[in-house]
């Protein structure tokens, strides 16, 4: 998985590509812990993300909980396969997905 982080003022955008699974989730979690400390807005761009496992869902849920206390979070460019996972798990009800 590739993680590209861009910070613009208090907005952090993280772009993911590849697979977010039990192998790569710790890498994303570490990256988010570092870059979300002062963020007021967090955008997770999933345009090139091909797969997400329960480990990846846990990292996204943790980021959402962090941003609930600091500002706002949204997911963009979610493919149909990953949107189906969010729908089945109920994540569509707790995440802002555009």
Rosetta constraint file for C-alpha pairs under 8 A:
AtomPair CA 1 CA 16 HARMONIC 6.95 0.50
AtomPair CA 1 CA 17 HARMONIC 5.55 0.50
AtomPair CA 1 CA 18 HARMONIC 4.52 0.50
AtomPair CA 1 CA 19 HARMONIC 5.42 0.50
AtomPair CA 1 CA 20 HARMONIC 6.61 0.50
AtomPair CA 1 CA 24 HARMONIC 6.46 0.50
AtomPair CA 2 CA 15 HARMONIC 7.96 0.50
AtomPair CA 2 CA 16 HARMONIC 5.74 0.50
AtomPair CA 2 CA 17 HARMONIC 5.22 0.50
AtomPair CA 2 CA 18 HARMONIC 6.56 0.50
AtomPair CA 3 CA 14 HARMONIC 6.66 0.50
AtomPair CA 3 CA 15 HARMONIC 5.79 0.50
AtomPair CA 3 CA 16 HARMONIC 4.99 0.50
AtomPair CA 3 CA 17 HARMONIC 6.89 0.50
AtomPair CA 3 CA 28 HARMONIC 7.27 0.50
AtomPair CA 4 CA 14 HARMONIC 5.56 0.50
AtomPair CA 4 CA 15 HARMONIC 5.06 0.50
AtomPair CA 4 CA 16 HARMONIC 6.65 0.50
AtomPair CA 5 CA 12 HARMONIC 7.09 0.50
AtomPair CA 5 CA 13 HARMONIC 5.81 0.50
AtomPair CA 5 CA 14 HARMONIC 4.53 0.50
AtomPair CA 5 CA 15 HARMONIC 6.51 0.50
AtomPair CA 6 CA 12 HARMONIC 5.83 0.50
AtomPair CA 6 CA 13 HARMONIC 5.15 0.50
AtomPair CA 6 CA 14 HARMONIC 6.38 0.50
AtomPair CA 7 CA 11 HARMONIC 5.78 0.50
AtomPair CA 7 CA 12 HARMONIC 4.52 0.50
AtomPair CA 7 CA 13 HARMONIC 6.30 0.50
AtomPair CA 8 CA 12 HARMONIC 6.42 0.50
AtomPair CA 10 CA 38 HARMONIC 6.88 0.50
AtomPair CA 10 CA 39 HARMONIC 4.91 0.50
AtomPair CA 10 CA 40 HARMONIC 5.27 0.50
AtomPair CA 10 CA 41 HARMONIC 6.39 0.50
AtomPair CA 11 CA 39 HARMONIC 5.79 0.50
AtomPair CA 11 CA 40 HARMONIC 6.05 0.50
AtomPair CA 11 CA 41 HARMONIC 4.62 0.50
AtomPair CA 11 CA 42 HARMONIC 5.78 0.50
AtomPair CA 11 CA 43 HARMONIC 7.52 0.50
AtomPair CA 12 CA 35 HARMONIC 7.23 0.50
AtomPair CA 12 CA 36 HARMONIC 7.16 0.50
AtomPair CA 12 CA 39 HARMONIC 6.27 0.50
AtomPair CA 12 CA 41 HARMONIC 6.29 0.50
AtomPair CA 12 CA 42 HARMONIC 4.91 0.50
AtomPair CA 12 CA 43 HARMONIC 6.21 0.50
AtomPair CA 13 CA 42 HARMONIC 5.91 0.50
AtomPair CA 13 CA 43 HARMONIC 4.62 0.50
AtomPair CA 13 CA 44 HARMONIC 5.89 0.50
AtomPair CA 13 CA 45 HARMONIC 7.08 0.50
AtomPair CA 14 CA 42 HARMONIC 7.85 0.50
AtomPair CA 14 CA 43 HARMONIC 6.32 0.50
AtomPair CA 14 CA 44 HARMONIC 5.03 0.50
AtomPair CA 14 CA 45 HARMONIC 6.01 0.50
AtomPair CA 15 CA 44 HARMONIC 6.04 0.50
AtomPair CA 15 CA 45 HARMONIC 4.57 0.50
AtomPair CA 15 CA 46 HARMONIC 6.14 0.50
AtomPair CA 15 CA 47 HARMONIC 7.60 0.50
AtomPair CA 16 CA 44 HARMONIC 7.63 0.50
AtomPair CA 16 CA 45 HARMONIC 6.32 0.50
AtomPair CA 16 CA 46 HARMONIC 5.42 0.50
AtomPair CA 16 CA 47 HARMONIC 7.28 0.50
AtomPair CA 16 CA 48 HARMONIC 6.28 0.50
AtomPair CA 16 CA 49 HARMONIC 5.68 0.50
AtomPair CA 17 CA 46 HARMONIC 6.91 0.50
AtomPair CA 17 CA 47 HARMONIC 7.24 0.50
AtomPair CA 17 CA 48 HARMONIC 4.35 0.50
AtomPair CA 17 CA 49 HARMONIC 4.28 0.50
AtomPair CA 17 CA 50 HARMONIC 6.99 0.50
AtomPair CA 18 CA 48 HARMONIC 6.43 0.50
AtomPair CA 18 CA 49 HARMONIC 4.92 0.50
AtomPair CA 18 CA 50 HARMONIC 5.38 0.50
AtomPair CA 18 CA 51 HARMONIC 7.01 0.50
AtomPair CA 19 CA 24 HARMONIC 7.41 0.50
AtomPair CA 19 CA 49 HARMONIC 6.07 0.50
AtomPair CA 19 CA 50 HARMONIC 5.58 0.50
AtomPair CA 19 CA 51 HARMONIC 4.78 0.50
AtomPair CA 19 CA 52 HARMONIC 6.17 0.50
AtomPair CA 20 CA 24 HARMONIC 5.59 0.50
AtomPair CA 20 CA 25 HARMONIC 5.83 0.50
AtomPair CA 20 CA 49 HARMONIC 7.43 0.50
AtomPair CA 20 CA 51 HARMONIC 5.99 0.50
AtomPair CA 20 CA 52 HARMONIC 4.74 0.50
AtomPair CA 20 CA 53 HARMONIC 6.37 0.50
AtomPair CA 20 CA 55 HARMONIC 7.72 0.50
AtomPair CA 20 CA 56 HARMONIC 5.34 0.50
AtomPair CA 21 CA 25 HARMONIC 5.58 0.50
AtomPair CA 21 CA 51 HARMONIC 7.54 0.50
AtomPair CA 21 CA 52 HARMONIC 5.75 0.50
AtomPair CA 21 CA 53 HARMONIC 4.86 0.50
AtomPair CA 21 CA 54 HARMONIC 7.25 0.50
AtomPair CA 21 CA 55 HARMONIC 5.72 0.50
AtomPair CA 21 CA 56 HARMONIC 5.48 0.50
AtomPair CA 22 CA 26 HARMONIC 7.40 0.50
AtomPair CA 22 CA 53 HARMONIC 7.05 0.50
AtomPair CA 22 CA 54 HARMONIC 7.80 0.50
AtomPair CA 22 CA 55 HARMONIC 5.18 0.50
AtomPair CA 22 CA 56 HARMONIC 6.98 0.50
AtomPair CA 24 CA 28 HARMONIC 6.62 0.50
AtomPair CA 25 CA 29 HARMONIC 6.08 0.50
AtomPair CA 25 CA 55 HARMONIC 6.03 0.50
AtomPair CA 25 CA 56 HARMONIC 5.32 0.50
AtomPair CA 25 CA 59 HARMONIC 6.67 0.50
AtomPair CA 26 CA 30 HARMONIC 6.15 0.50
AtomPair CA 27 CA 31 HARMONIC 6.28 0.50
AtomPair CA 28 CA 32 HARMONIC 6.07 0.50
AtomPair CA 28 CA 59 HARMONIC 7.42 0.50
AtomPair CA 29 CA 33 HARMONIC 6.08 0.50
AtomPair CA 29 CA 59 HARMONIC 5.85 0.50
AtomPair CA 30 CA 34 HARMONIC 6.36 0.50
AtomPair CA 31 CA 35 HARMONIC 6.26 0.50
AtomPair CA 32 CA 36 HARMONIC 5.63 0.50
AtomPair CA 32 CA 63 HARMONIC 7.24 0.50
AtomPair CA 33 CA 37 HARMONIC 6.76 0.50
AtomPair CA 35 CA 39 HARMONIC 7.38 0.50
AtomPair CA 36 CA 42 HARMONIC 7.54 0.50
AtomPair CA 36 CA 67 HARMONIC 7.99 0.50
AtomPair CA 38 CA 70 HARMONIC 7.95 0.50
AtomPair CA 39 CA 67 HARMONIC 7.97 0.50
AtomPair CA 39 CA 70 HARMONIC 7.02 0.50
AtomPair CA 39 CA 71 HARMONIC 7.40 0.50
AtomPair CA 40 CA 67 HARMONIC 7.44 0.50
AtomPair CA 40 CA 70 HARMONIC 5.67 0.50
AtomPair CA 40 CA 71 HARMONIC 4.50 0.50
AtomPair CA 40 CA 72 HARMONIC 6.41 0.50
AtomPair CA 41 CA 67 HARMONIC 7.50 0.50
AtomPair CA 41 CA 71 HARMONIC 5.61 0.50
AtomPair CA 41 CA 72 HARMONIC 4.84 0.50
AtomPair CA 41 CA 73 HARMONIC 5.77 0.50
AtomPair CA 42 CA 67 HARMONIC 7.35 0.50
AtomPair CA 42 CA 72 HARMONIC 6.23 0.50
AtomPair CA 42 CA 73 HARMONIC 4.59 0.50
AtomPair CA 42 CA 74 HARMONIC 6.46 0.50
AtomPair CA 43 CA 73 HARMONIC 5.80 0.50
AtomPair CA 43 CA 74 HARMONIC 5.09 0.50
AtomPair CA 43 CA 75 HARMONIC 5.83 0.50
AtomPair CA 43 CA 76 HARMONIC 7.17 0.50
AtomPair CA 44 CA 73 HARMONIC 7.70 0.50
AtomPair CA 44 CA 74 HARMONIC 6.30 0.50
AtomPair CA 44 CA 75 HARMONIC 4.74 0.50
AtomPair CA 44 CA 76 HARMONIC 6.23 0.50
AtomPair CA 45 CA 75 HARMONIC 5.95 0.50
AtomPair CA 45 CA 76 HARMONIC 4.93 0.50
AtomPair CA 45 CA 77 HARMONIC 5.95 0.50
AtomPair CA 45 CA 78 HARMONIC 7.53 0.50
AtomPair CA 46 CA 75 HARMONIC 7.10 0.50
AtomPair CA 46 CA 76 HARMONIC 6.17 0.50
AtomPair CA 46 CA 77 HARMONIC 5.35 0.50
AtomPair CA 46 CA 78 HARMONIC 5.27 0.50
AtomPair CA 46 CA 79 HARMONIC 7.49 0.50
AtomPair CA 47 CA 76 HARMONIC 7.28 0.50
AtomPair CA 47 CA 77 HARMONIC 4.59 0.50
AtomPair CA 47 CA 78 HARMONIC 5.91 0.50
AtomPair CA 47 CA 79 HARMONIC 6.78 0.50
AtomPair CA 49 CA 78 HARMONIC 7.89 0.50
AtomPair CA 49 CA 79 HARMONIC 7.74 0.50
AtomPair CA 50 CA 79 HARMONIC 7.82 0.50
AtomPair CA 50 CA 81 HARMONIC 7.93 0.50
AtomPair CA 50 CA 82 HARMONIC 7.58 0.50
AtomPair CA 51 CA 81 HARMONIC 7.69 0.50
AtomPair CA 51 CA 82 HARMONIC 6.59 0.50
AtomPair CA 52 CA 56 HARMONIC 5.62 0.50
AtomPair CA 52 CA 57 HARMONIC 6.98 0.50
AtomPair CA 52 CA 82 HARMONIC 6.68 0.50
AtomPair CA 52 CA 85 HARMONIC 7.97 0.50
AtomPair CA 53 CA 57 HARMONIC 6.37 0.50
AtomPair CA 54 CA 58 HARMONIC 6.21 0.50
AtomPair CA 55 CA 59 HARMONIC 6.59 0.50
AtomPair CA 56 CA 60 HARMONIC 6.39 0.50
AtomPair CA 57 CA 61 HARMONIC 6.11 0.50
AtomPair CA 58 CA 62 HARMONIC 6.17 0.50
AtomPair CA 59 CA 63 HARMONIC 6.27 0.50
AtomPair CA 60 CA 64 HARMONIC 6.18 0.50
AtomPair CA 61 CA 65 HARMONIC 6.26 0.50
AtomPair CA 62 CA 66 HARMONIC 6.29 0.50
AtomPair CA 63 CA 67 HARMONIC 6.14 0.50
AtomPair CA 64 CA 68 HARMONIC 6.03 0.50
AtomPair CA 64 CA 73 HARMONIC 6.44 0.50
AtomPair CA 64 CA 95 HARMONIC 7.41 0.50
AtomPair CA 65 CA 69 HARMONIC 6.97 0.50
AtomPair CA 66 CA 70 HARMONIC 6.59 0.50
AtomPair CA 67 CA 71 HARMONIC 5.20 0.50
AtomPair CA 67 CA 72 HARMONIC 5.52 0.50
AtomPair CA 67 CA 73 HARMONIC 6.08 0.50
AtomPair CA 68 CA 72 HARMONIC 6.34 0.50
AtomPair CA 68 CA 73 HARMONIC 7.79 0.50
AtomPair CA 73 CA 95 HARMONIC 7.76 0.50
AtomPair CA 73 CA 96 HARMONIC 6.83 0.50
AtomPair CA 74 CA 95 HARMONIC 6.86 0.50
AtomPair CA 74 CA 96 HARMONIC 4.79 0.50
AtomPair CA 74 CA 97 HARMONIC 5.72 0.50
AtomPair CA 74 CA 98 HARMONIC 7.16 0.50
AtomPair CA 75 CA 95 HARMONIC 7.54 0.50
AtomPair CA 75 CA 96 HARMONIC 6.20 0.50
AtomPair CA 75 CA 97 HARMONIC 4.74 0.50
AtomPair CA 75 CA 98 HARMONIC 6.17 0.50
AtomPair CA 76 CA 97 HARMONIC 5.98 0.50
AtomPair CA 76 CA 98 HARMONIC 5.02 0.50
AtomPair CA 77 CA 98 HARMONIC 7.00 0.50
AtomPair CA 78 CA 82 HARMONIC 6.43 0.50
AtomPair CA 78 CA 83 HARMONIC 6.15 0.50
AtomPair CA 78 CA 97 HARMONIC 7.66 0.50
AtomPair CA 78 CA 98 HARMONIC 7.83 0.50
AtomPair CA 79 CA 83 HARMONIC 6.08 0.50
AtomPair CA 80 CA 84 HARMONIC 6.12 0.50
AtomPair CA 81 CA 85 HARMONIC 6.66 0.50
AtomPair CA 82 CA 86 HARMONIC 6.32 0.50
AtomPair CA 83 CA 87 HARMONIC 6.07 0.50
AtomPair CA 83 CA 92 HARMONIC 8.00 0.50
AtomPair CA 84 CA 88 HARMONIC 6.10 0.50
AtomPair CA 85 CA 89 HARMONIC 6.09 0.50
AtomPair CA 86 CA 90 HARMONIC 5.94 0.50
AtomPair CA 86 CA 91 HARMONIC 4.69 0.50
AtomPair CA 86 CA 92 HARMONIC 5.47 0.50
AtomPair CA 87 CA 91 HARMONIC 6.16 0.50
AtomPair CA 87 CA 92 HARMONIC 5.45 0.50
AtomPair CA 90 CA 94 HARMONIC 7.37 0.50
AtomPair CA 91 CA 95 HARMONIC 5.90 0.50
AtomPair CA 92 CA 96 HARMONIC 7.31 0.50
AtomPair CA 92 CA 97 HARMONIC 7.21 0.50
